[in-house]
Amino acid sequence: MDLAGVLLALLLVLVLVISLLSNLLVLLCFIYSTEIRKQVAGVFLVNLSFCNLLLTVLNMPFTLLGILRSQQPLGGCVCKAVGFLETFLTSNTMLSMAALSIDKWIAVVFPLSYTSKMRYKDAVILMGYSWLHSLTFPLVSLFYSWVDYNSVYASCTLHLKEETERRRFTVFTIVFHSTSFMLSLVILCFTYLKVLKVARFHCKRIDIITMQTLVLLVDIHPSVKQRCLNEQKRRRQRATKKISIFIGSFVICFGPYIITRLIELIPFVTINYYWGIISKCLTYSKAASDPFVYSLLRQQYKKVLINIVNRILKRDLYPSSGYNSSLDTENDYCLHRTN
């Protein structure tokens, strides 16, 4: 193995470790916190983390073996099973992200009717559709024997073996990526741009109130006024930054691989081996970044993780001076009552 292969293998190992630990932490927070379990978005987050975890455990190690050995690391039946799971799990994660964006859109644009428009039952129905939708394409590919080891990506995935099947395989691939990647991307763009529009409207209202207050407070210190203006600027940028991360991470991680899979449908085009591996690693990196993009960097998850660590270390979560109202999980409340 050359230096480039070693670096790609190390990159995949790093992605695997981060993905495994981060997705386990999200599931741990969901199990530990009653408040998170009560949230409708928790259904989508658990499904996303569960799929990412399966992808990490069942697919990434075999791709790593394919890179290290430069040949198919598994038998035919096992390879087909791994390829089936890879197609199913990747599609499911995309649709889960689309469902999360729909939930956010309803919560921000229709806050007063959110509880009636997005109930726990509705979330389960959406996830049921996601699973059925995601199962359809790998089943079809398995029926036509289009799942096999692909040396370009060093993994068991969609692969055309017979040239006589090219036209049918081309139609299948285009429909598959259109109804998974493109559909999810359109939903992400539509919903998050609507959310951004509402966020900017509220920021504008707050800015007007802030400026009116600063005008009235003529004796205010210049440093305080400058801090208010800086906070006003950060507030305007915060929503744009978050939505750019949601959409940007989706496009950057999935886009190169999807485009590569579509380009290779052209008969005379040959995909470079290293580019194939890099594009595959980018799709895997989405499984490692999702927990941070959607969960672990949020204040609620940070508090739950801190409480878990404190319980493991057997620290006193509640000082004798009184109850800390910022701790908002039912488990914390129970601990407070027992202490």
Residue pairs with C-beta under 8 A, 6 or more apart in sequence:
1 9
1 67
1 68
1 70
4 274
5 67
5 68
5 70
8 67
8 274
8 277
8 278
8 281
9 64
9 67
9 68
11 281
12 60
12 63
12 64
12 67
12 281
12 284
13 64
15 60
15 281
15 284
15 285
15 287
15 288
16 56
16 60
16 61
16 64
16 284
18 288
19 52
19 53
19 55
19 56
19 60
19 284
19 287
19 288
20 53
20 56
20 57
22 288
22 290
22 291
22 292
22 296
23 49
23 50
23 52
23 53
23 56
23 287
23 290
23 291
24 53
25 291
25 296
25 305
26 45
26 46
26 49
26 291
26 295
26 296
26 301
27 46
27 49
27 50
27 53
28 308
29 36
29 295
29 296
29 301
29 304
29 305
29 308
30 36
30 37
30 42
30 45
30 46
30 49
32 304
32 307
32 308
32 329
32 331
33 300
33 304
33 329
33 330
33 331
34 329
34 330
34 331
35 300
35 328
35 329
35 330
36 42
36 300
36 301
36 304
36 329
40 103
40 118
40 119
40 120
40 122
40 123
41 100
41 103
41 104
41 123
43 120
43 123
43 124
43 127
44 96
44 99
44 100
44 103
44 123
44 126
44 127
45 100
45 294
45 295
47 92
47 96
47 127
47 130
48 93
48 96
48 97
48 100
48 290
48 294
49 290
49 291
49 295
51 89
51 92
51 93
51 96
52 89
52 93
52 286
52 287
52 290
52 291
54 85
54 89
55 85
55 86
55 89
55 90
55 93
55 284
55 287
56 284
56 287
58 82
58 85
59 82
59 85
59 86
59 89
59 155
59 284
60 284
62 73
62 74
62 82
62 155
62 156
63 153
63 154
63 155
63 280
63 284
65 73
65 74
66 72
66 73
66 149
66 151
66 154
66 155
67 154
67 277
70 151
70 154
71 151
72 79
72 149
72 151
72 156
74 82
74 149
74 156
76 148
79 147
79 148
79 149
79 156
80 142
80 147
80 148
80 156
82 155
82 156
83 138
83 141
83 147
83 148
83 149
83 155
83 156
83 157
83 158
83 159
84 138
84 141
84 142
84 147
85 138
86 155
86 156
86 157
87 137
87 138
87 141
87 147
87 157
87 158
87 176
88 134
88 135
88 137
88 138
89 134
90 180
90 283
91 133
91 134
91 137
91 138
91 176
91 180
92 130
92 131
92 134
93 286
93 287
93 290
94 180
94 181
94 184
94 250
94 254
95 129
95 130
95 133
95 134
95 180
95 183
95 184
96 127
96 130
97 184
97 188
97 246
97 250
97 290
98 183
98 184
98 187
98 188
99 123
99 126
99 127
99 130
100 294
101 187
101 188
101 191
101 192
101 246
102 118
102 126
102 187
102 191
103 118
103 123
104 191
104 192
104 195
105 190
105 191
105 192
105 194
105 195
106 114
106 117
106 118
107 114
107 118
108 194
108 195
108 198
108 199
109 194
109 195
109 198
110 117
133 179
133 180
134 180
137 172
137 176
137 179
137 180
138 147
140 172
141 147
141 158
141 172
144 165
144 168
144 169
144 172
145 161
146 158
146 159
146 160
146 161
146 165
146 169
146 172
147 156
147 157
147 158
147 159
148 156
148 159
148 161
149 155
149 156
149 159
150 156
150 157
150 158
150 159
150 276
151 273
152 264
152 271
152 273
152 276
153 276
153 277
153 279
153 280
154 276
154 277
154 280
155 280
158 173
158 176
158 261
160 166
160 169
166 265
166 267
169 265
170 265
173 261
173 262
173 265
174 262
174 265
177 258
177 261
177 262
181 254
181 255
181 258
184 250
185 247
185 250
185 251
188 246
188 247
188 250
189 247
192 243
192 246
192 247
193 243
195 239
195 243
196 239
196 240
196 243
199 239
200 236
200 239
203 235
203 236
203 239
206 232
206 235
207 232
207 235
207 236
210 228
210 232
214 220
214 225
214 228
245 293
246 293
249 286
249 289
249 293
250 286
252 282
253 282
253 283
253 285
253 286
253 289
254 282
254 283
254 286
256 278
256 279
256 282
257 279
257 280
257 282
257 283
260 271
260 275
260 276
260 279
263 269
263 271
264 271
295 301
296 302
296 305
300 328
303 326
303 327
303 328
303 329
304 329
307 317
307 327
307 329
307 331
307 332
310 317
311 317
311 335
316 339
317 324
317 327
317 332
317 335
317 336
317 339
318 324
318 335
318 336
318 339
323 336
327 333
327 336
